[in-house]
Amino acid sequence: MRRILVTGASGQVGGAVALARPDVVALGREALDFDRPSTIAAALEAHAPGVVINAAAYTAVDRAEGDAAAAMRANRDGPAELARCCAERDIALIHVSTDYVFDGNKGAPYVETDLPAPTGVYGASKRAGEEAVLATGAKAVIVRTAWVFSATGRNFVRTLLAAATRNPTLRVVADQHGCPTAAPDLAQVLLGIADRLEGGWRDGYRGIVHAAGGGASTWHELAVALFEERAKRGEARPVIEPIPTAAWPTPVRRPPDSRLDQALLLARFGLAMPPWRDGLARVVEQL
Ligand SMILES: NC(=O)c1ccc[n+]([C@@H]2O[C@H](COP(=O)([O-])OP(=O)(O)OC[C@H]3O[C@@H](n4cnc5c(N)ncnc54)[C@H](OP(=O)(O)O)[C@@H]3O)[C@@H](O)[C@H]2O)c1
């Protein structure tokens, strides 16, 4: 069996995949950099993997507005070149994408066939990446996830914990709905898909599938659940005040409701994501 290679090793998802299985080859930007496209083929030649999981991306949603060229290189052009190089070598590719390809106005969980309508450069660059990867004809599975948190890296959970050390009251947006996703849970599902692909490619695998924490939440609910978990371990609980999005303006409008339907993950790969609260409890344990 050939090895699994994951990109974006210093990130939340790439790091979780690397930690989940010792035989995974995890490459950071020094070894595979979308800003240096020649590193892509070189990395595949050096490691000759059976499956590549692409968890590298430009993920700074607001910063991307003033940095569109870099976001497009990392989220569209790099993944397209990676997919092309994989296709050339008959390597299967799992490419991670985002709920932010949607505008969040559907009012119900999004299925894979719903029409994307990103609200900013980040979402647009990720959508362009999905299209570019699929256009290469590679053996590619696009896994859209959402609201990722982990015990390391830049994420909502760690930001809130830091804020709570400075303020007894936290104001948290209560009118955006989504699927919080623990990076270690996503890593297990990505590796589960990788195992299916290693077992033999089927054309029915190609395309987009949603994989995010089971159930749904608002940022406010997630914050309350986070500090409930912490309180079980004897930590102080701040007051968490619900506020509307209008009271927390950001350069890019976030989708008000980007819940992802996940029936296809089970139907196509026989896999399911655990409830987000279980993932949260495990991440709090790690913190
Ligand atoms: N975070 C979320 O809430 C969220 C939600 C939905 C979907 N996603 C998707 O999930 C995937 C993983 O996200 P994450 O949260 O793990 O992101 P992350 O923690 O920001 O990590 C991103 C990784 O990509 C690397 N990277 C950035 N630009 C690169 C480039 N030009 N070439 C090569 N590597 C580059 C980073 O390396 P450096 O550390 O060296 O910069 C880092 O290792 C991404 O596809 C993202 O779009 C994330």
The ligand as an SDF file (V2000), in Angstrom:
LIG
                    3D

 48 52  0  0  0  0  0  0  0  0999 V2000
  -10.4690   27.0380    9.5120 N   0  0  0  0  0  0  0  0  0  0  0  0
  -11.7550   26.9010    9.2120 C   0  0  0  0  0  0  0  0  0  0  0  0
  -12.6470   27.2970    9.9730 O   0  0  0  0  0  0  0  0  0  0  0  0
  -12.1470   26.2380    7.9200 C   0  0  0  0  0  0  0  0  0  0  0  0
  -13.5130   26.1730    7.5980 C   0  0  0  0  0  0  0  0  0  0  0  0
  -13.8900   25.5580    6.4050 C   0  0  0  0  0  0  0  0  0  0  0  0
  -12.9360   25.0200    5.5780 C   0  0  0  0  0  0  0  0  0  0  0  0
  -11.6250   25.1140    5.8990 N   0  0  0  0  0  0  0  0  0  0  0  0
  -10.6410   24.5510    4.9710 C   0  0  0  0  0  0  0  0  0  0  0  0
   -9.9260   23.5350    5.6370 O   0  0  0  0  0  0  0  0  0  0  0  0
   -8.5970   23.4650    5.1080 C   0  0  0  0  0  0  0  0  0  0  0  0
   -7.6000   23.5040    6.2490 C   0  0  0  0  0  0  0  0  0  0  0  0
   -7.8130   24.6930    6.9910 O   0  0  0  0  0  0  0  0  0  0  0  0
   -7.0760   24.9550    8.3760 P   0  0  0  0  0  0  0  0  0  0  0  0
   -8.0730   25.5140    9.3090 O   0  0  0  0  0  0  0  0  0  0  0  0
   -6.2720   23.7640    8.7540 O   0  0  0  0  0  0  0  0  0  0  0  0
   -6.0990   26.1370    7.9310 O   0  0  0  0  0  0  0  0  0  0  0  0
   -4.8420   26.7570    8.6710 P   0  0  0  0  0  0  0  0  0  0  0  0
   -4.7800   26.2900   10.0850 O   0  0  0  0  0  0  0  0  0  0  0  0
   -4.8530   28.2150    8.3560 O   0  0  0  0  0  0  0  0  0  0  0  0
   -3.6190   26.0740    7.8960 O   0  0  0  0  0  0  0  0  0  0  0  0
   -3.3870   26.3470    6.5490 C   0  0  0  0  0  0  0  0  0  0  0  0
   -2.1500   25.6140    6.1230 C   0  0  0  0  0  0  0  0  0  0  0  0
   -1.9020   25.9280    4.7470 O   0  0  0  0  0  0  0  0  0  0  0  0
   -0.5520   26.3610    4.6150 C   0  0  0  0  0  0  0  0  0  0  0  0
   -0.4530   27.2900    3.5040 N   0  0  0  0  0  0  0  0  0  0  0  0
   -0.9540   28.5390    3.4180 C   0  0  0  0  0  0  0  0  0  0  0  0
   -0.6310   29.0810    2.2250 N   0  0  0  0  0  0  0  0  0  0  0  0
    0.1010   28.1470    1.5640 C   0  0  0  0  0  0  0  0  0  0  0  0
    0.7410   28.1140    0.2870 C   0  0  0  0  0  0  0  0  0  0  0  0
    0.7110   29.1660   -0.5340 N   0  0  0  0  0  0  0  0  0  0  0  0
    1.3960   26.9920   -0.0610 N   0  0  0  0  0  0  0  0  0  0  0  0
    1.4580   25.9210    0.7680 C   0  0  0  0  0  0  0  0  0  0  0  0
    0.8930   25.9020    1.9880 N   0  0  0  0  0  0  0  0  0  0  0  0
    0.2160   27.0070    2.3670 C   0  0  0  0  0  0  0  0  0  0  0  0
   -0.2040   26.9830    5.9330 C   0  0  0  0  0  0  0  0  0  0  0  0
    1.1930   27.0540    6.0710 O   0  0  0  0  0  0  0  0  0  0  0  0
    1.8720   28.2370    6.9350 P   0  0  0  0  0  0  0  0  0  0  0  0
    1.5600   27.8830    8.3580 O   0  0  0  0  0  0  0  0  0  0  0  0
    3.3270   28.1170    6.6020 O   0  0  0  0  0  0  0  0  0  0  0  0
    1.2400   29.5080    6.4900 O   0  0  0  0  0  0  0  0  0  0  0  0
   -0.8810   25.9990    6.8920 C   0  0  0  0  0  0  0  0  0  0  0  0
   -0.0760   24.8620    7.0480 O   0  0  0  0  0  0  0  0  0  0  0  0
   -8.4860   24.6070    4.1030 C   0  0  0  0  0  0  0  0  0  0  0  0
   -8.7450   24.1100    2.8180 O   0  0  0  0  0  0  0  0  0  0  0  0
   -9.6120   25.5410    4.5060 C   0  0  0  0  0  0  0  0  0  0  0  0
  -10.0540   26.3100    3.4120 O   0  0  0  0  0  0  0  0  0  0  0  0
  -11.2110   25.6960    7.0630 C   0  0  0  0  0  0  0  0  0  0  0  0
  1  2  1  0
  2  3  2  0
  2  4  1  0
  4  5  1  0
  4 48  2  0
  5  6  2  0
  6  7  1  0
  7  8  2  0
  8  9  1  0
  8 48  1  0
  9 10  1  0
  9 46  1  0
 10 11  1  0
 11 12  1  0
 11 44  1  0
 12 13  1  0
 13 14  1  0
 14 15  2  0
 14 16  1  0
 14 17  1  0
 17 18  1  0
 18 19  2  0
 18 20  1  0
 18 21  1  0
 21 22  1  0
 22 23  1  0
 23 24  1  0
 23 42  1  0
 24 25  1  0
 25 26  1  0
 25 36  1  0
 26 27  1  0
 26 35  1  0
 27 28  2  0
 28 29  1  0
 29 30  1  0
 29 35  2  0
 30 31  1  0
 30 32  2  0
 32 33  1  0
 33 34  2  0
 34 35  1  0
 36 37  1  0
 36 42  1  0
 37 38  1  0
 38 39  2  0
 38 40  1  0
 38 41  1  0
 42 43  1  0
 44 45  1  0
 44 46  1  0
 46 47  1  0
M  CHG  2   8   1  16  -1
M  END
$$$$
